[in-house]
Amino acid sequence: LNQHIAHGTIHPYVMDYFRNEVDAQRRYDVVTFPDIFPNSTAGLSYTIGDFVSSYYSMTRARSYGAVVTCFFLDTATNVLEYLDVIHRLLVDGGVWINVGPVQWHQYATVTPSVDELKHLIQHTFGFRIVHFSVDSDPISYRDMDLHEPSPQQGDSFTRTTNYEGYRPLRFVAIRE
Protein backbone atom coordinates (compact mmCIF):
# COMPACT_ATOMS: atom_id res chain seq x y z
CA LEU A 1 0.00 0.00 0.00
CA ASN A 2 1.01 3.57 -0.56
CA GLN A 3 2.70 4.90 2.59
CA HIS A 4 0.87 8.24 2.21
CA ILE A 5 -2.64 6.81 2.47
CA ALA A 6 -4.36 7.65 5.74
CA HIS A 7 -5.29 4.70 7.91
CA GLY A 8 -8.30 4.10 10.08
CA THR A 9 -8.06 2.12 13.29
CA ILE A 10 -10.42 -0.10 15.22
CA HIS A 11 -10.17 -2.08 18.45
CA PRO A 12 -12.04 -5.28 17.50
CA TYR A 13 -11.36 -7.14 20.75
CA VAL A 14 -12.22 -4.42 23.27
CA MET A 15 -15.70 -5.81 23.97
CA ASP A 16 -14.42 -9.37 24.49
CA TYR A 17 -13.65 -8.83 28.16
CA PHE A 18 -13.79 -11.91 30.36
CA ARG A 19 -14.36 -14.22 27.37
CA ASN A 20 -11.75 -16.95 27.36
CA GLU A 21 -8.81 -14.55 27.16
CA VAL A 22 -5.24 -15.63 27.71
CA ASP A 23 -3.84 -12.09 28.17
CA ALA A 24 -6.22 -9.23 29.13
CA GLN A 25 -3.84 -6.61 27.70
CA ARG A 26 -4.36 -8.02 24.17
CA ARG A 27 -7.99 -6.86 24.45
CA TYR A 28 -6.79 -3.36 23.42
CA ASP A 29 -4.85 -4.43 20.32
CA VAL A 30 -5.32 -2.09 17.37
CA VAL A 31 -6.11 -3.14 13.82
CA THR A 32 -5.46 -0.60 11.06
CA PHE A 33 -6.95 -0.43 7.58
CA PRO A 34 -6.38 1.86 4.60
CA ASP A 35 -8.80 4.78 4.45
CA ILE A 36 -9.23 5.12 0.69
CA PHE A 37 -12.12 5.97 -1.58
CA PRO A 38 -12.92 3.11 -3.96
CA ASN A 39 -12.66 3.63 -7.70
CA SER A 40 -16.11 4.81 -8.75
CA THR A 41 -15.64 3.52 -12.31
CA ALA A 42 -15.33 -0.12 -11.26
CA GLY A 43 -18.10 -2.56 -12.18
CA LEU A 44 -18.66 -3.80 -8.64
CA SER A 45 -22.06 -3.24 -7.08
CA TYR A 46 -23.98 -4.16 -3.97
CA THR A 47 -27.55 -3.80 -2.83
CA ILE A 48 -28.79 -3.46 0.72
CA GLY A 49 -31.87 -5.55 1.37
CA ASP A 50 -33.21 -9.03 1.03
CA PHE A 51 -31.34 -10.91 -1.71
CA VAL A 52 -34.34 -12.79 -3.09
CA SER A 53 -36.63 -9.73 -3.11
CA SER A 54 -33.95 -7.48 -4.59
CA TYR A 55 -32.67 -9.75 -7.37
CA TYR A 56 -35.51 -12.09 -8.40
CA SER A 57 -37.15 -9.65 -10.84
CA MET A 58 -37.33 -10.48 -14.53
CA THR A 59 -35.54 -7.22 -15.37
CA ARG A 60 -32.37 -8.66 -13.82
CA ALA A 61 -32.71 -12.08 -15.47
CA ARG A 62 -29.61 -13.17 -17.41
CA SER A 63 -27.90 -9.82 -16.89
CA TYR A 64 -24.72 -10.78 -15.02
CA GLY A 65 -21.58 -12.46 -16.31
CA ALA A 66 -20.46 -13.38 -12.81
CA VAL A 67 -21.80 -13.67 -9.28
CA VAL A 68 -19.54 -13.97 -6.26
CA THR A 69 -20.99 -15.21 -2.97
CA CYS A 70 -18.76 -14.79 0.03
CA PHE A 71 -19.96 -15.94 3.48
CA PHE A 72 -23.44 -15.92 2.00
CA LEU A 73 -25.10 -19.23 1.18
CA ASP A 74 -25.67 -20.28 4.79
CA THR A 75 -27.51 -17.03 5.51
CA ALA A 76 -30.51 -18.32 3.54
CA THR A 77 -33.73 -19.35 5.18
CA ASN A 78 -34.37 -21.41 2.05
CA VAL A 79 -31.15 -21.96 0.09
CA LEU A 80 -33.16 -23.23 -2.89
CA GLU A 81 -34.41 -19.66 -3.37
CA TYR A 82 -30.82 -18.37 -3.39
CA LEU A 83 -29.80 -21.01 -5.94
CA ASP A 84 -32.76 -20.14 -8.14
CA VAL A 85 -32.00 -16.41 -8.04
CA ILE A 86 -28.29 -16.91 -8.80
CA HIS A 87 -29.16 -19.21 -11.71
CA ARG A 88 -31.66 -16.65 -13.01
CA LEU A 89 -29.16 -13.75 -12.75
CA LEU A 90 -26.37 -15.35 -14.77
CA VAL A 91 -26.08 -15.35 -18.53
CA ASP A 92 -25.34 -18.67 -20.21
CA GLY A 93 -21.65 -19.32 -19.56
CA GLY A 94 -21.76 -16.98 -16.53
CA VAL A 95 -19.47 -17.83 -13.61
CA TRP A 96 -20.51 -18.32 -10.00
CA ILE A 97 -17.69 -18.19 -7.46
CA ASN A 98 -18.36 -19.08 -3.82
CA VAL A 99 -16.32 -19.17 -0.64
CA GLY A 100 -17.60 -19.45 2.90
CA PRO A 101 -18.82 -21.78 5.59
CA VAL A 102 -21.87 -23.99 5.37
CA GLN A 103 -23.20 -23.51 8.90
CA TRP A 104 -26.94 -23.12 8.55
CA HIS A 105 -28.61 -20.83 11.08
CA GLN A 106 -31.44 -21.95 13.35
CA TYR A 107 -34.20 -20.52 11.15
CA ALA A 108 -33.06 -22.21 7.95
CA THR A 109 -35.84 -24.40 6.57
CA VAL A 110 -33.58 -26.20 4.07
CA THR A 111 -30.18 -27.34 5.38
CA PRO A 112 -28.45 -29.54 2.82
CA SER A 113 -25.09 -31.16 3.50
CA VAL A 114 -22.22 -30.06 1.26
CA ASP A 115 -22.63 -33.07 -1.04
CA GLU A 116 -26.39 -32.47 -1.25
CA LEU A 117 -25.73 -28.80 -2.04
CA LYS A 118 -23.34 -29.83 -4.83
CA HIS A 119 -25.99 -32.17 -6.23
CA LEU A 120 -28.58 -29.37 -6.19
CA ILE A 121 -26.22 -26.94 -7.93
CA GLN A 122 -25.32 -29.47 -10.63
CA HIS A 123 -28.47 -31.47 -11.22
CA THR A 124 -31.36 -29.29 -10.11
CA PHE A 125 -30.02 -25.97 -11.39
CA GLY A 126 -27.80 -27.28 -14.21
CA PHE A 127 -24.47 -25.68 -13.33
CA ARG A 128 -21.22 -27.26 -14.47
CA ILE A 129 -18.85 -27.52 -11.51
CA VAL A 130 -15.29 -26.45 -12.37
CA HIS A 131 -13.96 -26.65 -8.81
CA PHE A 132 -15.61 -27.81 -5.59
CA SER A 133 -13.81 -28.38 -2.28
CA VAL A 134 -14.01 -27.99 1.46
CA ASP A 135 -10.79 -26.89 3.14
CA SER A 136 -9.24 -29.57 5.33
CA ASP A 137 -7.71 -27.01 7.71
CA PRO A 138 -10.10 -24.83 9.71
CA ILE A 139 -9.95 -21.05 9.54
CA SER A 140 -10.56 -18.93 12.61
CA TYR A 141 -13.48 -16.50 12.38
CA ARG A 142 -11.61 -13.81 14.22
CA ASP A 143 -7.85 -14.12 14.07
CA MET A 144 -5.79 -14.31 10.91
CA ASP A 145 -3.26 -16.42 12.76
CA LEU A 146 -4.08 -18.43 15.86
CA HIS A 147 -0.50 -18.05 17.08
CA GLU A 148 0.34 -14.36 16.89
CA PRO A 149 3.66 -12.80 17.90
CA SER A 150 3.52 -11.21 21.33
CA PRO A 151 6.25 -9.42 23.27
CA GLN A 152 4.75 -10.70 26.53
CA GLN A 153 4.53 -14.36 25.47
CA GLY A 154 7.62 -14.77 23.29
CA ASP A 155 7.47 -16.17 19.76
CA SER A 156 3.76 -16.94 19.61
CA PHE A 157 0.57 -16.08 21.40
CA THR A 158 -2.85 -17.70 21.49
CA ARG A 159 -5.54 -15.04 21.96
CA THR A 160 -8.28 -17.22 23.46
CA THR A 161 -8.73 -20.62 25.02
CA ASN A 162 -11.63 -21.49 22.74
CA TYR A 163 -11.74 -21.85 18.98
CA GLU A 164 -14.41 -20.48 16.68
CA GLY A 165 -13.77 -21.45 13.11
CA TYR A 166 -15.00 -23.06 9.96
CA ARG A 167 -13.85 -25.03 6.95
CA PRO A 168 -14.92 -23.02 3.90
CA LEU A 169 -16.69 -24.46 0.91
CA ARG A 170 -15.03 -23.15 -2.23
CA PHE A 171 -16.44 -23.65 -5.67
CA VAL A 172 -16.58 -22.29 -9.18
CA ALA A 173 -19.62 -23.18 -11.27
CA ILE A 174 -20.67 -22.24 -14.81
CA ARG A 175 -24.29 -21.68 -15.81
CA GLU A 176 -25.07 -23.83 -18.83
N, C-alpha and C positions, 0 to 999 in steps of 0.2 A: 504494500500500500504506500501511497505517497505520504511522506513524512509531514507534509504541511496540511493534511486534512485534519480538521478538528475531530476529537473523539468524545463520544458520550460515555458515561459510566453508570453502571447499576450495581447493586449489592444483592444478588439473587438469593443468598443464603441467610440474610438477616432475620427473616421470619421463621427460620427453622430451629429456634431455640428449644432446647431440651428434647430434641428428636434424634436420638441415636447418634449423637455427635461423639467424635473421638477427641477433638480439640476445640473448645468453645471459642478461641480466638479466630479460628478459620471462618466463623460465622460472618465476619466483617470483610471477607475477601472481596475485592473489586474485580469486575469484569468490564473491559472496555470494548467499544465497537466504533467503527468509522461513522461519522456523522456527515453523510453525503446525500445529495439529492439525486435520485435515480434518473437515468436518461429517459426523457419524456417521449423520445421517438421510438423506443423499443416496442415490440409487439406483444409484450406480456400484459395480461389483464387479470383482474380479480373482481368478484362480485360479493358483496356482503348480503347474506340472506340464506334461505333454505336452498340447497343445491337443486333438488328436484323441482321445486316451484320456479326457480330462477332460470333453469336451463332446459326444461322439458318442451318448451314451445316449438311449434313447427317452423317458426322463423329462424331458429338456430340449427335446425336439422341439417346435417351434412355440411357444416360450415367451418369445421376446424380440422387442420392437418395433424394436430397433435393435442393430446390431453395428458397432463402430468398430475398424478395423485400422490401426495406426500402426506403420510400420517392421516389418511382420509377414509379409506374403505371401512374401517371398523367403527366409524362414527355413525354409520347408517342404522336407522331403525329397521329398515328392510333393504338389505344390500342388493336385492334383485332390482329395485327401483334405480339405484345408483348405476348398476351394470346396464340397464336399459337406456338411461340417459346418456351415459358415455358412448354406448354403441350408436345412439341416434345422433350425437354431436359430430362424430368423426366422418370424414369423407372416406370413400373406398380407398384402401391403402394407407389410411391415417394410422398414426402410431399412438399407442397408450403406454405410458411409462409409469410404473408404480414402485414406491418404496414405503415401507412402514409396517408396524405391527398388525397382527390380526388378533386383537384382544377385544372381543365384542362387549359392549356395555350392557348393563342390566336391563335396559329397555329394548334391546334388539329383539325383533320377532323372528328373524332368520339369522342363524349363526352357523354357517357352514364351516367345516374344517378346511384347511388349506387345500387338500386334494379335491374336496368337493367344490371349492371356489374355482379351482383350475378347470374342473370339468364344466362348470357353469359358463365360464368365460369362453372355453373352446367350443363346447357342443350346444349349449343353449343360445349363446349370443354370436357364435360363428367367428371368433377371433382366431388368428393363427399365432400361437405362442412362439416367440423367438428365443426368449430366455425366461426361466421360472425357477427361483430358488429361495430357500429360507436359510439365512446365515446360521452357521453352526456355533459361532461364538456370540454370546449375548452382548448387547450394547446398553450401557447405563442410560436411563432417561435424563439424568441430571449432570453427570460429570463426563467430560471428554475422556478423561483417563482416571481409572479407579485408583491408581497409585500416583499421586501428584507429588512433585518435589516440595519439600517443606523445610525451612531452616530449623524449625523446632524438632522435627522428627528425623532429620538426616536425609538419606537419598530418596525415600518415598514416603507417601502419606496416604492413608485411607481416610476419607472424609467422614463416612458413617459406618455404623456396625451392621446396617441392613443393606440390602441390594434391591433396587427397583430397576428392572431392565426388560428388554424384549429381544427377540430374534426377528429381524425384519424380513418380510416377504418382499422380494424384488422380482419384478417381471417387466418384460417388454412384449406387447401384443400388437398385432396388425389387424385392422378391420378389413375383412374380405367381403 
